[in-house]
Amino acid sequence: MSGAIEARNLGKKYKRYRGHWSRLSEWLTVGRVSRHRELWALRGVTFDVRPGEAVGIVGQNGAGKSTLLKLIVGTSQPTEGSFRVDGRVAALLELGMGFHPEFNGRQNAIMALQMMGRSEPEAREILPEIREFSELGEFLEQPLRTYSSGMQMRLGFAVATARRPDILIVDEALAVGDAYFQHKCIRRIRDFKRQGTTMLFVSHDPAAVKTLCDRALLLDQGQMIREGGAEAILDYYNAIIAKREKDASVHQSATAEGRVKTRSGDGKVKIGSVTMCDTEDREALSFTSGETARIRCTFRFEEDLAEYTVGVLVRDRLGNEVFGANTFYLGVQSPPGIVGEEVEAVFDLTLNLGYGHYSLTVAVHAPTGHMDQNHDWIDNVLSFQVIPGDTYRFAGVAQLPVTAVLKTPAG
């Protein structure tokens, strides 16, 4: 079926030599003497992508993300395993890959289209659309070596997406360039997705992965260690990073609402109960837009702490961060934490939000930031709903202060 991807036990092995003489010595002995050590960049990766599905690939640098994409695209061959790709593929991998620095943008675009299977007349017919989307203007006639990285991204993305592909593969290409063009690229990707394009997307931007992708694969040291919903995988990934930095524990369990709750921390503080209440201090999980919610969070100290910060974070149904605050930002002085003592933090939060479902995250961490000293962090501890009220007169996710006037030519 067009747009499907199937990978079975994919692996890619490289040989690492100490130097050129080691490589020559092994070559002269026809391999009888080994002068290298094996480095598996990817091993045992198995997954399926359905037609029209958007899948994010996440992991730290060196996890094997780019290697996997190169195998799928065909620019590298697997050492073991197999894969199958059905449909026409457009790939935006390493920035400017396949472009020649001495040729101008127009010439590079035509050559790239021909390498994608287009005839020269077809490529010249598509060129005006590339010129319009990239907004490079007269720079299309300038050598590529004069381009900034953002301009190269504009040209590369415009060429790769000049025609809607069955499968679109993007590897960190949107990390460069200005915000305006990044938004333009995201709009085109969303249009392709609505029209049924399958997508593999590598990015270190959690918001982009959560917004664009249905599922995510988590790679670590060349192996796929987890797959699932994009929001759950990214929460787990962030917890793993915190664990590695501070030898914290990670626990993941399903909540009653079917969401995934991820917990991480070094255990110096243990969060107990978390509740949301209405203006009359009654527990509630449904609020009118503009209503003030009271968030109560109790926590107990497992070790003495001279200073700490309590924070809350609201995410939308796609997992995008909508608003976050903590006692440090709010200038609230934290009393010293004494082992065995229990403290309650209370936040009064006015929910100037659009209607829909949201999740609440709570955390206790060091004032310098949760990635340095994360004591206890719980994602998706509660889900709540915002419904329209009598004064609901806006579109979007947030109600911002705004005024408007209309003026005639007469004043």
VOPAGU-2260 file (C-alpha; in pm, 1 decimal, decimal comma):
REM VOPAGU-2260
SITE   aa  ch    i         X         Y         Z
SITE  MET   A    0       0,0       0,0       0,0
SITE  SER   A    1     144,0     339,2    -100,1
SITE  GLY   A    2     310,2     520,1     190,0
SITE  ALA   A    3     380,7     215,7     408,8
SITE  ILE   A    4     721,4     153,2     571,4
SITE  GLU   A    5     828,2    -178,6     719,2
SITE  ALA   A    6    1159,7    -244,0     898,0
SITE  ARG   A    7    1271,0    -579,7    1033,2
SITE  ASN   A    8    1577,6    -626,3    1254,0
SITE  LEU   A    9    1761,5    -338,5    1083,6
SITE  GLY   A   10    2127,6    -298,2    1172,3
SITE  LYS   A   11    2421,5     -91,7    1050,0
SITE  LYS   A   12    2781,1    -170,6    1144,8
SITE  TYR   A   13    3088,8      43,7    1085,0
SITE  LYS   A   14    3457,1     -40,8    1114,7
SITE  ARG   A   15    3667,0     191,0    1329,6
SITE  TYR   A   16    4042,5     196,5    1269,8
SITE  ARG   A   17    4308,5     359,2    1485,0
SITE  GLY   A   18    4463,7     516,5    1176,9
SITE  HIS   A   19    4534,8     485,3     805,3
SITE  TRP   A   20    4816,0     230,1     862,0
SITE  SER   A   21    4578,2      -3,3    1044,4
SITE  ARG   A   22    4339,3       9,3     751,7
SITE  LEU   A   23    4624,3     -56,9     504,1
SITE  SER   A   24    4762,9    -343,6     713,8
SITE  GLU   A   25    4423,3    -515,5     720,1
SITE  TRP   A   26    4382,2    -463,9     346,8
SITE  LEU   A   27    4728,1    -608,4     266,8
SITE  THR   A   28    4655,3    -923,5     470,9
SITE  VAL   A   29    4321,7    -964,5     290,4
SITE  GLY   A   30    4143,2    -948,6     622,2
SITE  ARG   A   31    4343,5   -1227,2     789,2
SITE  VAL   A   32    4467,1    -974,2    1045,5
SITE  SER   A   33    4197,5    -759,8    1202,8
SITE  ARG   A   34    4301,5    -401,7    1278,7
SITE  HIS   A   35    3960,0    -256,7    1350,3
SITE  ARG   A   36    3684,5    -273,9    1605,9
SITE  GLU   A   37    3318,1    -298,5    1519,5
SITE  LEU   A   38    3080,6     -12,5    1593,6
SITE  TRP   A   39    2709,5     -81,9    1562,5
SITE  ALA   A   40    2535,3     248,1    1495,4
SITE  LEU   A   41    2200,9      68,0    1473,5
SITE  ARG   A   42    2092,7    -284,7    1560,8
SITE  GLY   A   43    1776,3    -489,6    1590,0
SITE  VAL   A   44    1532,4    -211,6    1496,9
SITE  THR   A   45    1186,1    -333,1    1397,0
SITE  PHE   A   46     879,4    -117,5    1334,6
SITE  ASP   A   47     591,7     -49,5    1094,5
SITE  VAL   A   48     452,8     281,9     971,5
SITE  ARG   A   49     104,0     279,1     826,6
SITE  PRO   A   50      13,3     489,9     519,4
SITE  GLY   A   51     -66,7     846,4     622,8
SITE  GLU   A   52      85,0     807,2     969,7
SITE  ALA   A   53     332,4    1060,4    1112,5
SITE  VAL   A   54     603,9     906,6    1330,4
SITE  GLY   A   55     866,3    1099,4    1525,9
SITE  ILE   A   56    1210,2     954,8    1596,8
SITE  VAL   A   57    1369,1    1085,7    1917,0
SITE  GLY   A   58    1684,6    1016,8    2113,5
SITE  GLN   A   59    2007,5    1178,5    2220,0
SITE  ASN   A   60    2291,1    1256,6    1978,3
SITE  GLY   A   61    2449,5     934,0    1860,7
SITE  ALA   A   62    2137,1     727,0    1925,5
SITE  GLY   A   63    2115,2     619,1    1559,9
SITE  LYS   A   64    1833,5     844,4    1436,0
SITE  SER   A   65    2008,2     978,1    1125,2
SITE  THR   A   66    2152,6     634,9    1046,2
SITE  LEU   A   67    1802,2     488,5    1045,8
SITE  LEU   A   68    1673,2     756,7     809,4
SITE  LYS   A   69    1966,4     705,3     570,8
SITE  LEU   A   70    1884,8     334,9     552,0
SITE  ILE   A   71    1517,4     405,4     480,9
SITE  VAL   A   72    1605,9     660,9     212,4
SITE  GLY   A   73    1865,1     430,1      56,1
SITE  THR   A   74    2174,0     650,0      87,6
SITE  SER   A   75    2325,3     378,8     312,0
SITE  GLN   A   76    2285,6       0,9     303,3
SITE  PRO   A   77    2204,5    -210,3     611,5
SITE  THR   A   78    2453,9    -459,4     748,8
SITE  GLU   A   79    2171,5    -683,8     860,4
SITE  GLY   A   80    1793,7    -694,9     847,5
SITE  SER   A   81    1557,7    -569,6     581,8
SITE  PHE   A   82    1313,0    -291,7     509,4
SITE  ARG   A   83    1040,4    -211,6     259,5
SITE  VAL   A   84     922,9     131,8     144,7
SITE  ASP   A   85     614,1     167,3     -73,9
SITE  GLY   A   86     571,6     492,8    -263,5
SITE  ARG   A   87     767,1     798,3    -373,7
SITE  VAL   A   88     997,7     935,7    -103,8
SITE  ALA   A   89    1105,8    1296,8     -50,1
SITE  ALA   A   90    1385,9    1333,8     201,9
SITE  LEU   A   91    1543,7    1633,8     367,9
SITE  LEU   A   92    1840,4    1493,0     556,3
SITE  GLU   A   93    2177,1    1665,9     596,5
SITE  LEU   A   94    2149,9    2032,3     503,5
SITE  GLY   A   95    2248,9    2088,2     142,1
SITE  MET   A   96    2326,9    1721,0      79,9
SITE  GLY   A   97    2360,9    1668,2    -295,2
SITE  PHE   A   98    2400,7    2038,8    -372,0
SITE  HIS   A   99    2714,7    2172,5    -540,0
SITE  PRO   A  100    2858,3    2491,0    -383,3
SITE  GLU   A  101    2972,9    2638,0    -716,4
SITE  PHE   A  102    2639,7    2597,4    -894,3
SITE  ASN   A  103    2366,0    2849,8    -838,1
SITE  GLY   A  104    2038,6    2775,2    -662,0
SITE  ARG   A  105    1842,6    2726,8    -983,1
SITE  GLN   A  106    2094,5    2476,8   -1122,9
SITE  ASN   A  107    2106,1    2285,9    -794,1
SITE  ALA   A  108    1726,9    2272,8    -779,5
SITE  ILE   A  109    1702,3    2129,4   -1131,9
SITE  MET   A  110    1972,9    1868,2   -1063,1
SITE  ALA   A  111    1807,1    1768,4    -734,8
SITE  LEU   A  112    1470,1    1725,9    -904,4
SITE  GLN   A  113    1629,7    1511,2   -1174,5
SITE  MET   A  114    1788,9    1291,9    -905,9
SITE  MET   A  115    1438,5    1254,7    -758,6
SITE  GLY   A  116    1323,7    1108,4   -1091,2
SITE  ARG   A  117    1193,6    1419,3   -1267,2
SITE  SER   A  118    1279,3    1483,6   -1630,4
SITE  GLU   A  119    1449,3    1813,1   -1717,3
SITE  PRO   A  120    1129,6    1962,0   -1870,9
SITE  GLU   A  121     936,5    1863,5   -1555,5
SITE  ALA   A  122    1206,2    2016,2   -1334,3
SITE  ARG   A  123    1195,0    2345,2   -1523,3
SITE  GLU   A  124     816,7    2345,6   -1497,0
SITE  ILE   A  125     836,9    2301,9   -1117,1
SITE  LEU   A  126    1108,1    2568,6   -1074,4
SITE  PRO   A  127     869,8    2870,3   -1045,9
SITE  GLU   A  128     692,6    2701,8    -752,8
SITE  ILE   A  129    1029,5    2647,6    -581,4
SITE  ARG   A  130    1120,7    3011,7    -639,5
SITE  GLU   A  131     787,7    3126,2    -492,7
SITE  PHE   A  132     794,1    2902,1    -185,3
SITE  SER   A  133    1161,6    2955,2     -97,3
SITE  GLU   A  134    1132,6    3334,6    -140,8
SITE  LEU   A  135    1500,8    3343,2    -242,6
SITE  GLY   A  136    1437,3    3582,9    -530,1
SITE  GLU   A  137    1753,3    3680,8    -715,4
SITE  PHE   A  138    1963,0    3460,3    -486,7
SITE  LEU   A  139    1852,2    3163,9    -698,8
SITE  GLU   A  140    2103,1    3288,1    -956,8
SITE  GLN   A  141    2386,2    3311,5    -701,5
SITE  PRO   A  142    2634,7    3030,0    -620,2
SITE  LEU   A  143    2528,0    2808,9    -329,8
SITE  ARG   A  144    2852,1    2890,8    -144,1
SITE  THR   A  145    2714,9    3241,1     -86,0
SITE  TYR   A  146    2405,3    3103,4      92,5
SITE  SER   A  147    2357,4    3106,9     466,4
SITE  SER   A  148    2245,1    2784,5     636,6
SITE  GLY   A  149    1891,4    2924,3     652,2
SITE  MET   A  150    1890,6    2996,4     278,3
SITE  GLN   A  151    2013,5    2643,4     205,3
SITE  MET   A  152    1729,6    2508,1     418,3
SITE  ARG   A  153    1480,2    2719,6     222,6
SITE  LEU   A  154    1605,8    2580,1    -107,5
SITE  GLY   A  155    1633,7    2221,3      16,2
SITE  PHE   A  156    1286,6    2214,8     170,0
SITE  ALA   A  157    1125,3    2384,0    -131,4
SITE  VAL   A  158    1283,4    2127,3    -367,9
SITE  ALA   A  159    1202,3    1823,6    -152,4
SITE  THR   A  160     837,0    1926,0    -111,2
SITE  ALA   A  161     769,0    2081,1    -452,9
SITE  ARG   A  162     531,4    1792,9    -517,0
SITE  ARG   A  163     346,5    1604,6    -244,9
SITE  PRO   A  164     532,0    1278,0    -185,9
SITE  ASP   A  165     390,2     949,6     -58,9
SITE  ILE   A  166     651,5     957,6     218,6
SITE  LEU   A  167     826,3    1265,5     361,3
SITE  ILE   A  168    1142,1    1220,3     570,0
SITE  VAL   A  169    1280,2    1520,2     761,4
SITE  ASP   A  170    1594,2    1513,4     978,5
SITE  GLU   A  171    1643,2    1825,6    1192,1
SITE  ALA   A  172    1626,0    2048,0     883,1
SITE  LEU   A  173    1376,8    2283,3    1049,5
SITE  ALA   A  174    1622,9    2362,1    1330,0
SITE  VAL   A  175    1786,6    2633,1    1116,2
SITE  GLY   A  176    1639,1    2937,5     948,4
SITE  ASP   A  177    1408,6    3210,5    1067,5
SITE  ALA   A  178    1085,3    3152,4    1258,4
SITE  TYR   A  179     871,4    3280,6     970,4
SITE  PHE   A  180     997,5    3019,4     725,5
SITE  GLN   A  181     987,1    2742,9     988,5
SITE  HIS   A  182     615,4    2817,7    1035,3
SITE  LYS   A  183     570,5    2810,4     658,1
SITE  CYS   A  184     734,4    2466,9     642,9
SITE  ILE   A  185     518,1    2335,9     928,2
SITE  ARG   A  186     204,9    2451,3     743,2
SITE  ARG   A  187     312,9    2262,0     430,5
SITE  ILE   A  188     389,9    1949,8     635,2
SITE  ARG   A  189      46,0    1969,8     796,8
SITE  ASP   A  190    -116,4    2008,8     454,1
SITE  PHE   A  191      68,5    1699,7     329,0
SITE  LYS   A  192     -36,9    1507,5     640,0
SITE  ARG   A  193    -403,2    1597,0     584,8
SITE  GLN   A  194    -370,6    1476,7     225,5
SITE  GLY   A  195    -234,8    1138,6     337,7
SITE  THR   A  196     144,2    1172,8     322,9
SITE  THR   A  197     335,2     938,1     552,3
SITE  MET   A  198     605,5    1111,7     756,1
SITE  LEU   A  199     920,6    1023,4     948,8
SITE  PHE   A  200    1033,5    1323,9    1151,6
SITE  VAL   A  201    1352,2    1364,1    1356,7
SITE  SER   A  202    1369,4    1667,3    1583,1
SITE  HIS   A  203    1492,3    1776,2    1925,5
SITE  ASP   A  204    1193,7    2011,7    1948,5
SITE  PRO   A  205     935,8    1834,5    2170,4
SITE  ALA   A  206     654,4    2072,0    2069,4
SITE  ALA   A  207     709,3    1996,9    1699,0
SITE  VAL   A  208     710,7    1619,8    1754,7
SITE  LYS   A  209     399,7    1628,4    1975,8
SITE  THR   A  210     210,5    1853,2    1734,9
SITE  LEU   A  211     303,3    1682,8    1406,8
SITE  CYS   A  212     339,0    1316,5    1501,5
SITE  ASP   A  213      88,6    1045,1    1589,5
SITE  ARG   A  214     350,3     812,7    1738,4
SITE  ALA   A  215     717,7     824,4    1832,6
SITE  LEU   A  216    1010,4     581,4    1843,8
SITE  LEU   A  217    1275,9     626,4    2112,4
SITE  LEU   A  218    1627,5     521,0    2011,4
SITE  ASP   A  219    1916,2     479,7    2253,7
SITE  GLN   A  220    2266,9     363,7    2164,0
SITE  GLY   A  221    2148,9     224,2    1832,8
SITE  GLN   A  222    1852,2      28,6    1968,2
SITE  MET   A  223    1481,0     106,7    1979,4
SITE  ILE   A  224    1389,8      94,9    2347,0
SITE  ARG   A  225    1033,2     223,2    2334,3
SITE  GLU   A  226     749,9     318,2    2100,2
SITE  GLY   A  227     406,9     465,5    2161,9
SITE  GLY   A  228     213,4     791,2    2164,8
SITE  ALA   A  229     428,5    1096,7    2094,5
SITE  GLU   A  230     347,4    1270,5    2424,9
SITE  ALA   A  231     414,5     961,4    2637,4
SITE  ILE   A  232     743,6     882,4    2461,3
SITE  LEU   A  233     874,0    1239,4    2499,2
SITE  ASP   A  234     780,0    1247,5    2868,0
SITE  TYR   A  235     963,1     918,1    2917,6
SITE  TYR   A  236    1262,7    1046,9    2719,9
SITE  ASN   A  237    1286,6    1359,2    2937,0
SITE  ALA   A  238    1266,0    1141,4    3246,9
SITE  ILE   A  239    1552,1     923,2    3118,9
SITE  ILE   A  240    1770,9    1232,6    3069,2
SITE  ALA   A  241    1701,7    1344,6    3426,0
SITE  LYS   A  242    1773,7     993,9    3551,2
SITE  ARG   A  243    2107,5     978,9    3378,6
SITE  GLU   A  244    2211,7    1317,9    3507,3
SITE  LYS   A  245    2119,2    1256,0    3869,8
SITE  ASP   A  246    2069,4     877,9    3891,2
SITE  ALA   A  247    1702,0     941,0    3947,5
SITE  SER   A  248    1431,8     681,5    3924,2
SITE  VAL   A  249    1178,2     663,3    3646,5
SITE  HIS   A  250     836,5     511,0    3674,2
SITE  GLN   A  251     561,3     511,9    3417,0
SITE  SER   A  252     204,9     400,1    3465,8
SITE  ALA   A  253    -131,6     444,4    3295,7
SITE  THR   A  254    -380,8     679,7    3456,1
SITE  ALA   A  255    -753,9     617,5    3481,6
SITE  GLU   A  256    -816,1     856,3    3190,5
SITE  GLY   A  257    -592,6     649,9    2964,1
SITE  ARG   A  258    -314,6     912,1    2963,9
SITE  VAL   A  259      39,9     815,6    3056,6
SITE  LYS   A  260     182,2     950,4    3380,1
SITE  THR   A  261     561,5     977,0    3389,0
SITE  ARG   A  262     742,7    1031,6    3717,5
SITE  SER   A  263    1108,6    1104,4    3773,8
SITE  GLY   A  264    1332,1    1248,2    4045,2
SITE  ASP   A  265    1617,2    1183,3    4287,1
SITE  GLY   A  266    1377,5    1104,9    4574,1
SITE  LYS   A  267    1478,1    1386,8    4807,9
SITE  VAL   A  268    1114,4    1503,0    4797,6
SITE  LYS   A  269     800,2    1293,9    4752,3
SITE  ILE   A  270     486,8    1455,6    4609,9
SITE  GLY   A  271     169,4    1327,6    4778,1
SITE  SER   A  272    -174,6    1455,1    4681,3
SITE  VAL   A  273    -249,3    1694,8    4394,8
SITE  THR   A  274    -598,3    1842,9    4358,6
SITE  MET   A  275    -769,7    2118,1    4163,3
SITE  CYS   A  276   -1052,6    2317,6    4323,5
SITE  ASP   A  277   -1303,6    2579,0    4209,7
SITE  THR   A  278   -1348,4    2926,6    4360,0
SITE  GLU   A  279   -1541,4    2776,0    4652,6
SITE  ASP   A  280   -1252,9    2536,7    4725,6
SITE  ARG   A  281   -1444,8    2230,2    4607,8
SITE  GLU   A  282   -1254,4    1968,3    4409,4
SITE  ALA   A  283   -1326,1    2005,9    4037,7
SITE  LEU   A  284   -1187,5    1897,0    3702,5
SITE  SER   A  285   -1411,9    2113,3    3483,1
SITE  PHE   A  286   -1381,8    2491,1    3470,7
SITE  THR   A  287   -1534,2    2778,0    3276,5
SITE  SER   A  288   -1291,8    2975,9    3059,9
SITE  GLY   A  289   -1166,8    3267,2    3272,3
SITE  GLU   A  290   -1244,0    3092,9    3602,7
SITE  THR   A  291    -976,1    3072,2    3872,2
SITE  ALA   A  292    -864,1    2724,3    3968,6
SITE  ARG   A  293    -688,0    2650,4    4296,0
SITE  ILE   A  294    -413,9    2389,4    4267,9
SITE  ARG   A  295    -315,1    2219,2    4593,3
SITE  CYS   A  296      -1,1    2006,9    4606,3
SITE  THR   A  297     133,0    1836,1    4919,2
SITE  PHE   A  298     485,4    1698,3    4940,8
SITE  ARG   A  299     709,6    1543,6    5205,3
SITE  PHE   A  300    1086,3    1580,4    5251,1
SITE  GLU   A  301    1292,2    1261,9    5248,7
SITE  GLU   A  302    1609,7    1466,2    5308,2
SITE  ASP   A  303    1681,9    1811,9    5450,4
SITE  LEU   A  304    1681,9    2079,2    5178,4
SITE  ALA   A  305    1796,7    2438,2    5227,0
SITE  GLU   A  306    1613,1    2558,1    4915,5
SITE  TYR   A  307    1372,6    2422,7    4656,6
SITE  THR   A  308    1108,2    2532,1    4407,0
SITE  VAL   A  309     754,5    2406,9    4345,2
SITE  GLY   A  310     618,3    2439,8    3992,2
SITE  VAL   A  311     308,2    2369,2    3785,5
SITE  LEU   A  312     278,4    2326,8    3409,5
SITE  VAL   A  313     -31,8    2314,5    3188,2
SITE  ARG   A  314     -28,2    2125,9    2857,7
SITE  ASP   A  315    -291,7    2106,0    2587,2
SITE  ARG   A  316    -435,8    1780,6    2450,2
SITE  LEU   A  317    -144,9    1751,1    2203,5
SITE  GLY   A  318     107,9    1778,0    2484,8
SITE  ASN   A  319     222,9    2129,4    2394,2
SITE  GLU   A  320     326,6    2343,0    2690,2
SITE  VAL   A  321      68,4    2620,4    2735,7
SITE  PHE   A  322     177,2    2783,8    3060,6
SITE  GLY   A  323     413,6    2715,0    3347,1
SITE  ALA   A  324     506,3    2892,9    3668,6
SITE  ASN   A  325     686,6    2816,4    3992,7
SITE  THR   A  326     747,5    2966,3    4333,8
SITE  PHE   A  327    1092,8    3090,4    4227,9
SITE  TYR   A  328     951,6    3290,6    3935,1
SITE  LEU   A  329     670,7    3421,8    4156,4
SITE  GLY   A  330     912,0    3539,7    4427,9
SITE  VAL   A  331     772,4    3307,6    4695,5
SITE  GLN   A  332    1025,5    3234,4    4968,5
SITE  SER   A  333    1059,9    2861,6    5039,6
SITE  PRO   A  334    1094,4    2761,4    5406,7
SITE  PRO   A  335    1379,1    2516,4    5475,9
SITE  GLY   A  336    1280,1    2157,5    5410,2
SITE  ILE   A  337    1310,6    1930,0    5713,4
SITE  VAL   A  338    1317,6    1553,7    5669,2
SITE  GLY   A  339     979,8    1398,6    5744,5
SITE  GLU   A  340     795,9    1732,6    5728,0
SITE  GLU   A  341     500,5    1780,4    5493,7
SITE  VAL   A  342     435,6    2109,8    5310,0
SITE  GLU   A  343     141,7    2222,3    5097,6
SITE  ALA   A  344     183,5    2451,4    4796,6
SITE  VAL   A  345    -123,7    2640,9    4673,7
SITE  PHE   A  346    -145,1    2808,7    4331,3
SITE  ASP   A  347    -440,3    3022,4    4222,5
SITE  LEU   A  348    -440,4    3008,2    3842,5
SITE  THR   A  349    -685,8    3202,1    3624,6
SITE  LEU   A  350    -770,2    2976,1    3331,5
SITE  ASN   A  351    -785,6    3223,1    3042,4
SITE  LEU   A  352    -778,8    2926,9    2806,4
SITE  GLY   A  353    -970,8    2810,3    2503,0
SITE  TYR   A  354   -1218,0    2529,2    2554,3
SITE  GLY   A  355   -1080,1    2176,7    2545,0
SITE  HIS   A  356    -891,6    1922,0    2752,7
SITE  TYR   A  357    -566,7    2000,3    2933,7
SITE  SER   A  358    -325,5    1816,7    3162,5
SITE  LEU   A  359    -142,4    1933,4    3474,6
SITE  THR   A  360     219,4    1859,0    3561,5
SITE  VAL   A  361     365,1    1930,1    3907,6
SITE  ALA   A  362     726,6    1924,1    4022,9
SITE  VAL   A  363     960,7    2002,7    4309,1
SITE  HIS   A  364    1312,9    2084,9    4200,8
SITE  ALA   A  365    1611,2    2310,5    4264,3
SITE  PRO   A  366    1567,5    2684,8    4195,5
SITE  THR   A  367    1829,9    2664,2    3919,2
SITE  GLY   A  368    1613,1    2430,4    3709,9
SITE  HIS   A  369    1463,0    2082,7    3708,4
SITE  MET   A  370    1729,3    1933,4    3479,0
SITE  ASP   A  371    2001,1    2005,6    3736,4
SITE  GLN   A  372    1829,3    1880,4    4051,8
SITE  ASN   A  373    1491,3    1725,5    3991,6
SITE  HIS   A  374    1353,0    1596,7    4322,0
SITE  ASP   A  375    1008,3    1477,0    4208,8
SITE  TRP   A  376     838,7    1547,4    3875,4
SITE  ILE   A  377     499,5    1403,1    3772,4
SITE  ASP   A  378     369,7    1457,2    3419,1
SITE  ASN   A  379      -5,7    1435,7    3352,7
SITE  VAL   A  380     -90,1    1405,2    3720,8
SITE  LEU   A  381    -439,9    1539,3    3645,8
SITE  SER   A  382    -654,4    1600,6    3340,1
SITE  PHE   A  383    -906,7    1884,0    3341,1
SITE  GLN   A  384   -1149,7    2047,1    3100,8
SITE  VAL   A  385   -1215,7    2411,0    3012,2
SITE  ILE   A  386   -1563,3    2491,6    2877,7
SITE  PRO   A  387   -1691,0    2816,2    2720,7
SITE  GLY   A  388   -1869,5    3065,3    2945,1
SITE  ASP   A  389   -2098,4    3362,2    2887,1
SITE  THR   A  390   -1799,1    3588,2    2812,8
SITE  TYR   A  391   -1623,0    3341,2    2580,0
SITE  ARG   A  392   -1546,5    3558,1    2276,4
SITE  PHE   A  393   -1212,3    3452,2    2128,6
SITE  ALA   A  394   -1046,2    3183,9    1919,1
SITE  GLY   A  395    -737,0    2982,5    1998,3
SITE  VAL   A  396    -577,7    2841,3    2309,0
SITE  ALA   A  397    -543,1    3158,8    2519,7
SITE  GLN   A  398    -739,7    3473,7    2588,4
SITE  LEU   A  399    -503,9    3771,8    2570,3
SITE  PRO   A  400    -582,3    4136,3    2652,6
SITE  VAL   A  401    -672,6    4311,8    2326,8
SITE  THR   A  402    -845,5    4631,6    2211,8
SITE  ALA   A  403    -949,2    4748,6    1866,6
SITE  VAL   A  404   -1078,0    5064,7    1697,0
SITE  LEU   A  405   -1217,1    5135,4    1351,1
SITE  LYS   A  406   -1130,9    5467,1    1189,9
SITE  THR   A  407   -1285,3    5626,9     883,7
SITE  PRO   A  408   -1083,5    5851,4     650,5
SITE  ALA   A  409   -1261,9    6148,9     810,2
SITE  GLY   A  410   -1116,1    6053,5    1146,6
